[in-house]
């Protein structure tokens, strides 16, 4: 699956997001090195900090299915990841992250590029 295919699939998945407060639907799709594909969406809550970003949702789903850091090759997202999600993507050893930038271009970065000076393992 190409990075652009991951992004397009994330757009499809975003329709299942639960965002009644912001109406900002975000989808994420993760491709594992063994070919498995995981889907995640953002899920909001009236107690706003308790919501879950799509990136954390998809990585959590991958863990439930047995994936561990280093197992995820690429993630496609419908939005640029927030700082917290950038740390998750970095810590999980994802190689590539693809999303649409503010100029409307589909771009791909390594998590280290998105989060310079990331917290490394202790």
LOZADO-926313 format. One record per residue (C-alpha): residue number from 1; x, y, z. Coordinates in nm, 4 decimals. Example, Ala and Ser with C-alpha at 12.3 -4.5 7.8 and 13.67 -1.06 7.14 Angstrom:
2
<rec num="1" x="1.2300" y="-0.4500" z="0.7800"/>
<rec num="2" x="1.3670" y="-0.1060" z="0.7140"/>
end
This chain:
122
<rec num="1" x="0.0000" y="0.0000" z="0.0000"/>
<rec num="2" x="0.1468" y="0.3354" z="-0.1010"/>
<rec num="3" x="0.1533" y="0.6405" z="0.1253"/>
<rec num="4" x="-0.1152" y="0.8086" z="-0.0881"/>
<rec num="5" x="-0.3347" y="0.4966" z="-0.0620"/>
<rec num="6" x="-0.2933" y="0.5058" z="0.3161"/>
<rec num="7" x="-0.4009" y="0.8697" z="0.3163"/>
<rec num="8" x="-0.7046" y="0.8011" z="0.0944"/>
<rec num="9" x="-0.8093" y="0.5128" z="0.3166"/>
<rec num="10" x="-0.7741" y="0.7389" z="0.6224"/>
<rec num="11" x="-1.0146" y="0.9836" z="0.4551"/>
<rec num="12" x="-1.2676" y="0.7008" z="0.4154"/>
<rec num="13" x="-1.2200" y="0.5876" z="0.7754"/>
<rec num="14" x="-1.2638" y="0.9444" z="0.9066"/>
<rec num="15" x="-1.6362" y="0.9245" z="0.8281"/>
<rec num="16" x="-1.6686" y="0.6892" z="1.1273"/>
<rec num="17" x="-1.5129" y="0.9353" z="1.3738"/>
<rec num="18" x="-1.7151" y="1.0522" z="1.6735"/>
<rec num="19" x="-1.6769" y="1.4299" z="1.6881"/>
<rec num="20" x="-2.0100" y="1.5840" z="1.7945"/>
<rec num="21" x="-1.8454" y="1.8886" z="1.9563"/>
<rec num="22" x="-1.5913" y="1.9993" z="1.6961"/>
<rec num="23" x="-1.7307" y="1.8234" z="1.3881"/>
<rec num="24" x="-1.3628" y="1.7711" z="1.2979"/>
<rec num="25" x="-1.3485" y="1.4127" z="1.1721"/>
<rec num="26" x="-1.0024" y="1.2566" z="1.1687"/>
<rec num="27" x="-0.9084" y="0.9123" z="1.0409"/>
<rec num="28" x="-0.5814" y="0.7211" z="1.0593"/>
<rec num="29" x="-0.4655" y="0.4005" z="0.8944"/>
<rec num="30" x="-0.1518" y="0.2122" z="0.9995"/>
<rec num="31" x="0.0352" y="-0.0360" z="0.7834"/>
<rec num="32" x="0.2301" y="-0.3019" z="0.9726"/>
<rec num="33" x="0.5509" y="-0.4478" z="0.8348"/>
<rec num="34" x="0.3763" y="-0.7857" z="0.8044"/>
<rec num="35" x="0.1044" y="-0.6359" z="0.5830"/>
<rec num="36" x="-0.1708" y="-0.5986" z="0.8429"/>
<rec num="37" x="-0.3713" y="-0.2771" z="0.8246"/>
<rec num="38" x="-0.5286" y="-0.1056" z="1.1246"/>
<rec num="39" x="-0.7858" y="0.1752" z="1.1307"/>
<rec num="40" x="-0.8540" y="0.4409" z="1.3920"/>
<rec num="41" x="-1.0564" y="0.7594" z="1.4342"/>
<rec num="42" x="-1.0786" y="1.0467" z="1.6774"/>
<rec num="43" x="-1.3360" y="1.0045" z="1.9532"/>
<rec num="44" x="-1.4478" y="1.3152" z="2.1415"/>
<rec num="45" x="-1.5924" y="1.3411" z="2.4897"/>
<rec num="46" x="-1.7844" y="1.6201" z="2.6623"/>
<rec num="47" x="-1.4942" y="1.6355" z="2.9087"/>
<rec num="48" x="-1.2701" y="1.7573" z="2.6261"/>
<rec num="49" x="-0.9295" y="1.6333" z="2.7495"/>
<rec num="50" x="-1.0670" y="1.2793" z="2.7614"/>
<rec num="51" x="-1.1034" y="1.2559" z="2.3841"/>
<rec num="52" x="-0.8721" y="1.0349" z="2.1800"/>
<rec num="53" x="-0.6863" y="1.1371" z="1.8646"/>
<rec num="54" x="-0.7072" y="0.9123" z="1.5589"/>
<rec num="55" x="-0.3331" y="0.8409" z="1.5694"/>
<rec num="56" x="-0.3469" y="0.7156" z="1.9273"/>
<rec num="57" x="-0.6621" y="0.5225" z="1.8431"/>
<rec num="58" x="-0.4978" y="0.3409" z="1.5507"/>
<rec num="59" x="-0.1788" y="0.2638" z="1.7438"/>
<rec num="60" x="-0.3809" y="0.1378" z="2.0406"/>
<rec num="61" x="-0.5779" y="-0.0857" z="1.8067"/>
<rec num="62" x="-0.2543" y="-0.2196" z="1.6607"/>
<rec num="63" x="-0.1327" y="-0.3036" z="2.0131"/>
<rec num="64" x="-0.4586" y="-0.4856" z="2.0892"/>
<rec num="65" x="-0.3956" y="-0.6909" z="1.7739"/>
<rec num="66" x="-0.0435" y="-0.7789" z="1.8930"/>
<rec num="67" x="0.1741" y="-0.5087" z="1.7319"/>
<rec num="68" x="0.4622" y="-0.3552" z="1.9236"/>
<rec num="69" x="0.6945" y="-0.0594" z="1.8664"/>
<rec num="70" x="0.8865" y="-0.1188" z="1.5451"/>
<rec num="71" x="0.6055" y="-0.3205" z="1.3842"/>
<rec num="72" x="0.4320" y="-0.0259" z="1.2143"/>
<rec num="73" x="0.5843" y="0.0858" z="0.8858"/>
<rec num="74" x="0.3604" y="0.3772" z="0.7892"/>
<rec num="75" x="0.0586" y="0.5770" z="0.9053"/>
<rec num="76" x="-0.1766" y="0.7849" z="0.6904"/>
<rec num="77" x="-0.3740" y="1.0578" z="0.8686"/>
<rec num="78" x="-0.6334" y="1.3091" z="0.7504"/>
<rec num="79" x="-0.4712" y="1.5898" z="0.9536"/>
<rec num="80" x="-0.1267" y="1.6921" z="1.0706"/>
<rec num="81" x="-0.0627" y="1.5118" z="1.4000"/>
<rec num="82" x="-0.0611" y="1.7066" z="1.7265"/>
<rec num="83" x="0.2528" y="1.7133" z="1.9417"/>
<rec num="84" x="0.1379" y="1.4299" z="2.1664"/>
<rec num="85" x="0.0632" y="1.2084" z="1.8679"/>
<rec num="86" x="0.3984" y="1.2959" z="1.7150"/>
<rec num="87" x="0.5603" y="1.1514" z="2.0279"/>
<rec num="88" x="0.3472" y="0.8354" z="1.9959"/>
<rec num="89" x="0.4459" y="0.7958" z="1.6289"/>
<rec num="90" x="0.8113" y="0.8471" z="1.7172"/>
<rec num="91" x="0.8040" y="0.6089" z="2.0128"/>
<rec num="92" x="0.6331" y="0.3388" z="1.8056"/>
<rec num="93" x="0.9159" y="0.3525" z="1.5524"/>
<rec num="94" x="0.6906" y="0.4384" z="1.2591"/>
<rec num="95" x="0.8973" y="0.4980" z="0.9450"/>
<rec num="96" x="0.6622" y="0.7324" z="0.7570"/>
<rec num="97" x="0.3673" y="0.9577" z="0.8387"/>
<rec num="98" x="0.1533" y="1.0911" z="0.5530"/>
<rec num="99" x="-0.1078" y="1.3691" z="0.5728"/>
<rec num="100" x="-0.2399" y="1.6694" z="0.3809"/>
<rec num="101" x="-0.0550" y="1.9897" z="0.4731"/>
<rec num="102" x="-0.2155" y="2.3376" z="0.4914"/>
<rec num="103" x="-0.1261" y="2.3979" z="0.1243"/>
<rec num="104" x="-0.3379" y="2.0957" z="0.0284"/>
<rec num="105" x="-0.0393" y="1.8801" z="-0.0626"/>
<rec num="106" x="-0.0089" y="1.5211" z="0.0525"/>
<rec num="107" x="0.3258" y="1.5052" z="0.2335"/>
<rec num="108" x="0.5250" y="1.2318" z="0.4027"/>
<rec num="109" x="0.7681" y="1.2749" z="0.6910"/>
<rec num="110" x="0.9613" y="1.0604" z="0.9327"/>
<rec num="111" x="0.8397" y="1.1123" z="1.2909"/>
<rec num="112" x="1.1859" y="1.2496" z="1.3820"/>
<rec num="113" x="1.1287" y="1.5288" z="1.1262"/>
<rec num="114" x="0.7900" y="1.6093" z="1.2817"/>
<rec num="115" x="0.9253" y="1.6060" z="1.6359"/>
<rec num="116" x="1.2869" y="1.7173" z="1.6592"/>
<rec num="117" x="1.4407" y="1.6611" z="1.9996"/>
<rec num="118" x="1.1876" y="1.3834" z="2.0696"/>
<rec num="119" x="1.2012" y="1.2049" z="2.4024"/>
<rec num="120" x="1.4089" y="0.8956" z="2.3406"/>
<rec num="121" x="1.3792" y="0.5776" z="2.5399"/>
<rec num="122" x="1.5274" y="0.6012" z="2.8867"/>
end
